Amino acid sequence: GIKKIDYLIATHPHEDHIGGLDKVIKNFDIGKIIMPKVSHTTKTFEDVLLAVKKKGLKITAPKPGDTFLLGKAICTVLSPERTKYKDLNNYSVVLHLQYEEFSFLFTGDAESLVEKEIMSKDANISANVLKVGHHGSFTSTATDFLAQINPQFAVISVGKANDYGHPHQETMARLKKQGVTVYRTDESGTITVQIDQGKLRFNH
């Protein structure tokens, strides 16, 4: 029954993150679109831009420290810090969400370079739930970054039997060493989290 999307966040221009977004823009009432200021030459990216243009919408570039409310939840943008990165993954919008006593960290495909930048800013990145960066690649979720987040739970969005070998063993070992309970979409399908009577409930 959802007809309006208040905040539509395209983390970065890679197809596995924005594929189908043109149809979402076309079929829903969209409030604000947040996308990093970087372009890509794919048809998928062009389709998104065309859908935005056709509806007369505009794109807002995220800035670290920007905050917005989603109901009673406070969302804070932590990255991208720079306007130039070598790797498209590092333009990812990284978002911290605080709701009552619970917090979530959404990292897109940001890699360890960005993790270091975020830590250097002394931002609050502690979270009960971590959406693991870059589908569990070893290039993300560095030990010191994970220690600072100190999550109880982690969710890895990853395709079954993917060609990249995601999630990588190194990342799984780091999560296990810290005692994090891990949920994976390749094993459990769609994963949703509810806050219910002071508890986190994972449905899959």
Contacts in CASP RR format, 6 or more apart in sequence:
PFRMAT RR
TARGET T0000
AUTHOR 0000-0000-0000
METHOD contacts of the structure
MODEL  1
GIKKIDYLIATHPHEDHIGGLDKVIKNFDIGKIIMPKVSHTTKTFEDVLL
AVKKKGLKITAPKPGDTFLLGKAICTVLSPERTKYKDLNNYSVVLHLQYE
EFSFLFTGDAESLVEKEIMSKDANISANVLKVGHHGSFTSTATDFLAQIN
PQFAVISVGKANDYGHPHQETMARLKKQGVTVYRTDESGTITVQIDQGKL
RFNH
2 28 0 8 1.000
3 28 0 8 1.000
3 29 0 8 1.000
4 28 0 8 1.000
4 29 0 8 1.000
4 30 0 8 1.000
4 31 0 8 1.000
5 24 0 8 1.000
5 28 0 8 1.000
5 29 0 8 1.000
5 30 0 8 1.000
5 31 0 8 1.000
6 31 0 8 1.000
6 32 0 8 1.000
6 70 0 8 1.000
7 31 0 8 1.000
7 32 0 8 1.000
7 34 0 8 1.000
7 68 0 8 1.000
7 70 0 8 1.000
7 75 0 8 1.000
8 21 0 8 1.000
8 24 0 8 1.000
8 25 0 8 1.000
8 30 0 8 1.000
8 31 0 8 1.000
8 32 0 8 1.000
8 33 0 8 1.000
8 34 0 8 1.000
9 34 0 8 1.000
9 35 0 8 1.000
9 93 0 8 1.000
9 95 0 8 1.000
10 17 0 8 1.000
10 18 0 8 1.000
10 21 0 8 1.000
10 33 0 8 1.000
10 34 0 8 1.000
10 35 0 8 1.000
10 36 0 8 1.000
10 48 0 8 1.000
10 93 0 8 1.000
11 17 0 8 1.000
11 36 0 8 1.000
11 92 0 8 1.000
11 93 0 8 1.000
11 108 0 8 1.000
11 109 0 8 1.000
12 18 0 8 1.000
12 36 0 8 1.000
12 38 0 8 1.000
12 88 0 8 1.000
12 89 0 8 1.000
12 91 0 8 1.000
12 92 0 8 1.000
12 93 0 8 1.000
12 108 0 8 1.000
12 109 0 8 1.000
13 35 0 8 1.000
13 36 0 8 1.000
13 38 0 8 1.000
13 39 0 8 1.000
13 40 0 8 1.000
13 42 0 8 1.000
13 44 0 8 1.000
13 45 0 8 1.000
13 88 0 8 1.000
13 91 0 8 1.000
14 40 0 8 1.000
14 88 0 8 1.000
14 89 0 8 1.000
14 109 0 8 1.000
15 42 0 8 1.000
15 44 0 8 1.000
17 108 0 8 1.000
17 109 0 8 1.000
18 44 0 8 1.000
18 45 0 8 1.000
18 48 0 8 1.000
19 44 0 8 1.000
19 48 0 8 1.000
20 44 0 8 1.000
20 47 0 8 1.000
21 48 0 8 1.000
21 51 0 8 1.000
22 47 0 8 1.000
22 48 0 8 1.000
22 50 0 8 1.000
22 51 0 8 1.000
23 51 0 8 1.000
24 30 0 8 1.000
25 33 0 8 1.000
25 48 0 8 1.000
25 51 0 8 1.000
25 52 0 8 1.000
25 55 0 8 1.000
25 57 0 8 1.000
26 51 0 8 1.000
26 54 0 8 1.000
26 55 0 8 1.000
30 55 0 8 1.000
30 57 0 8 1.000
31 57 0 8 1.000
32 60 0 8 1.000
32 68 0 8 1.000
33 52 0 8 1.000
33 57 0 8 1.000
33 58 0 8 1.000
33 59 0 8 1.000
33 60 0 8 1.000
34 59 0 8 1.000
34 60 0 8 1.000
34 61 0 8 1.000
34 62 0 8 1.000
34 77 0 8 1.000
34 93 0 8 1.000
35 59 0 8 1.000
35 60 0 8 1.000
35 61 0 8 1.000
35 62 0 8 1.000
35 93 0 8 1.000
36 61 0 8 1.000
36 62 0 8 1.000
36 80 0 8 1.000
36 91 0 8 1.000
36 92 0 8 1.000
36 93 0 8 1.000
37 61 0 8 1.000
37 83 0 8 1.000
38 85 0 8 1.000
38 88 0 8 1.000
38 91 0 8 1.000
39 45 0 8 1.000
40 88 0 8 1.000
52 58 0 8 1.000
52 59 0 8 1.000
62 77 0 8 1.000
62 79 0 8 1.000
62 80 0 8 1.000
62 93 0 8 1.000
63 77 0 8 1.000
64 77 0 8 1.000
64 78 0 8 1.000
64 79 0 8 1.000
64 80 0 8 1.000
64 81 0 8 1.000
64 121 0 8 1.000
64 123 0 8 1.000
65 76 0 8 1.000
65 77 0 8 1.000
65 78 0 8 1.000
65 123 0 8 1.000
66 76 0 8 1.000
66 77 0 8 1.000
67 74 0 8 1.000
67 75 0 8 1.000
67 76 0 8 1.000
67 77 0 8 1.000
68 75 0 8 1.000
69 75 0 8 1.000
70 97 0 8 1.000
72 99 0 8 1.000
72 100 0 8 1.000
73 97 0 8 1.000
73 98 0 8 1.000
73 99 0 8 1.000
74 97 0 8 1.000
74 98 0 8 1.000
74 99 0 8 1.000
75 95 0 8 1.000
75 96 0 8 1.000
75 97 0 8 1.000
76 95 0 8 1.000
76 96 0 8 1.000
76 97 0 8 1.000
76 98 0 8 1.000
76 123 0 8 1.000
76 124 0 8 1.000
77 93 0 8 1.000
77 94 0 8 1.000
77 95 0 8 1.000
78 94 0 8 1.000
78 95 0 8 1.000
78 96 0 8 1.000
78 118 0 8 1.000
78 121 0 8 1.000
78 123 0 8 1.000
78 125 0 8 1.000
79 92 0 8 1.000
79 93 0 8 1.000
79 94 0 8 1.000
79 110 0 8 1.000
79 114 0 8 1.000
79 117 0 8 1.000
79 118 0 8 1.000
80 90 0 8 1.000
80 91 0 8 1.000
80 92 0 8 1.000
80 93 0 8 1.000
80 94 0 8 1.000
80 114 0 8 1.000
81 114 0 8 1.000
81 117 0 8 1.000
81 118 0 8 1.000
81 121 0 8 1.000
82 117 0 8 1.000
85 91 0 8 1.000
85 113 0 8 1.000
85 114 0 8 1.000
87 111 0 8 1.000
88 109 0 8 1.000
89 108 0 8 1.000
89 109 0 8 1.000
89 110 0 8 1.000
89 111 0 8 1.000
89 134 0 8 1.000
89 139 0 8 1.000
90 110 0 8 1.000
90 111 0 8 1.000
90 113 0 8 1.000
90 114 0 8 1.000
92 107 0 8 1.000
92 108 0 8 1.000
92 109 0 8 1.000
92 110 0 8 1.000
92 114 0 8 1.000
93 108 0 8 1.000
94 105 0 8 1.000
94 106 0 8 1.000
94 107 0 8 1.000
94 108 0 8 1.000
94 110 0 8 1.000
94 114 0 8 1.000
94 118 0 8 1.000
95 105 0 8 1.000
95 106 0 8 1.000
96 103 0 8 1.000
96 104 0 8 1.000
96 105 0 8 1.000
96 106 0 8 1.000
96 123 0 8 1.000
96 124 0 8 1.000
96 125 0 8 1.000
96 127 0 8 1.000
97 103 0 8 1.000
97 104 0 8 1.000
97 105 0 8 1.000
97 106 0 8 1.000
99 195 0 8 1.000
100 195 0 8 1.000
100 198 0 8 1.000
101 198 0 8 1.000
102 128 0 8 1.000
102 129 0 8 1.000
102 195 0 8 1.000
102 198 0 8 1.000
102 200 0 8 1.000
103 126 0 8 1.000
103 127 0 8 1.000
103 128 0 8 1.000
103 129 0 8 1.000
104 127 0 8 1.000
104 128 0 8 1.000
104 129 0 8 1.000
104 130 0 8 1.000
104 131 0 8 1.000
104 193 0 8 1.000
105 125 0 8 1.000
105 127 0 8 1.000
105 129 0 8 1.000
105 130 0 8 1.000
105 131 0 8 1.000
105 149 0 8 1.000
105 151 0 8 1.000
106 131 0 8 1.000
107 130 0 8 1.000
107 131 0 8 1.000
107 132 0 8 1.000
107 133 0 8 1.000
107 134 0 8 1.000
107 140 0 8 1.000
108 131 0 8 1.000
108 133 0 8 1.000
108 134 0 8 1.000
109 133 0 8 1.000
109 134 0 8 1.000
109 135 0 8 1.000
109 140 0 8 1.000
110 133 0 8 1.000
110 134 0 8 1.000
110 140 0 8 1.000
111 134 0 8 1.000
111 137 0 8 1.000
111 139 0 8 1.000
111 140 0 8 1.000
112 139 0 8 1.000
112 140 0 8 1.000
112 142 0 8 1.000
112 145 0 8 1.000
115 140 0 8 1.000
115 141 0 8 1.000
115 142 0 8 1.000
115 145 0 8 1.000
116 142 0 8 1.000
116 145 0 8 1.000
118 125 0 8 1.000
118 145 0 8 1.000
119 125 0 8 1.000
119 144 0 8 1.000
119 145 0 8 1.000
119 148 0 8 1.000
125 145 0 8 1.000
125 148 0 8 1.000
125 149 0 8 1.000
126 148 0 8 1.000
126 149 0 8 1.000
126 150 0 8 1.000
127 149 0 8 1.000
127 150 0 8 1.000
127 151 0 8 1.000
128 151 0 8 1.000
128 152 0 8 1.000
128 153 0 8 1.000
128 200 0 8 1.000
129 151 0 8 1.000
129 152 0 8 1.000
129 153 0 8 1.000
129 154 0 8 1.000
129 155 0 8 1.000
129 193 0 8 1.000
129 200 0 8 1.000
130 141 0 8 1.000
130 146 0 8 1.000
130 149 0 8 1.000
130 151 0 8 1.000
130 153 0 8 1.000
130 154 0 8 1.000
130 155 0 8 1.000
130 180 0 8 1.000
131 154 0 8 1.000
131 155 0 8 1.000
131 157 0 8 1.000
132 140 0 8 1.000
132 141 0 8 1.000
132 154 0 8 1.000
132 155 0 8 1.000
132 156 0 8 1.000
132 157 0 8 1.000
132 167 0 8 1.000
132 171 0 8 1.000
132 175 0 8 1.000
132 182 0 8 1.000
133 140 0 8 1.000
133 141 0 8 1.000
134 140 0 8 1.000
134 166 0 8 1.000
135 156 0 8 1.000
135 157 0 8 1.000
135 158 0 8 1.000
135 159 0 8 1.000
135 162 0 8 1.000
135 164 0 8 1.000
135 166 0 8 1.000
135 167 0 8 1.000
136 156 0 8 1.000
136 158 0 8 1.000
136 166 0 8 1.000
136 167 0 8 1.000
136 168 0 8 1.000
136 171 0 8 1.000
136 172 0 8 1.000
137 164 0 8 1.000
137 166 0 8 1.000
137 167 0 8 1.000
137 168 0 8 1.000
137 171 0 8 1.000
138 168 0 8 1.000
138 170 0 8 1.000
138 171 0 8 1.000
140 171 0 8 1.000
141 171 0 8 1.000
141 174 0 8 1.000
141 175 0 8 1.000
143 174 0 8 1.000
146 174 0 8 1.000
146 175 0 8 1.000
146 178 0 8 1.000
146 180 0 8 1.000
147 178 0 8 1.000
150 178 0 8 1.000
151 180 0 8 1.000
152 180 0 8 1.000
152 181 0 8 1.000
152 200 0 8 1.000
153 180 0 8 1.000
153 181 0 8 1.000
153 182 0 8 1.000
153 183 0 8 1.000
153 193 0 8 1.000
153 200 0 8 1.000
153 202 0 8 1.000
154 175 0 8 1.000
154 180 0 8 1.000
154 181 0 8 1.000
154 182 0 8 1.000
154 183 0 8 1.000
155 182 0 8 1.000
155 183 0 8 1.000
155 184 0 8 1.000
155 185 0 8 1.000
155 191 0 8 1.000
155 193 0 8 1.000
156 166 0 8 1.000
156 167 0 8 1.000
156 182 0 8 1.000
156 183 0 8 1.000
156 184 0 8 1.000
156 185 0 8 1.000
156 186 0 8 1.000
157 185 0 8 1.000
158 166 0 8 1.000
158 167 0 8 1.000
158 184 0 8 1.000
158 185 0 8 1.000
158 186 0 8 1.000
159 166 0 8 1.000
159 185 0 8 1.000
159 186 0 8 1.000
160 186 0 8 1.000
161 186 0 8 1.000
162 186 0 8 1.000
167 184 0 8 1.000
172 182 0 8 1.000
175 182 0 8 1.000
176 182 0 8 1.000
183 191 0 8 1.000
183 202 0 8 1.000
183 204 0 8 1.000
185 191 0 8 1.000
188 204 0 8 1.000
189 204 0 8 1.000
190 204 0 8 1.000
191 202 0 8 1.000
191 203 0 8 1.000
191 204 0 8 1.000
192 202 0 8 1.000
192 203 0 8 1.000
192 204 0 8 1.000
193 200 0 8 1.000
193 201 0 8 1.000
193 202 0 8 1.000
193 203 0 8 1.000
194 200 0 8 1.000
194 201 0 8 1.000
194 203 0 8 1.000
195 201 0 8 1.000
END
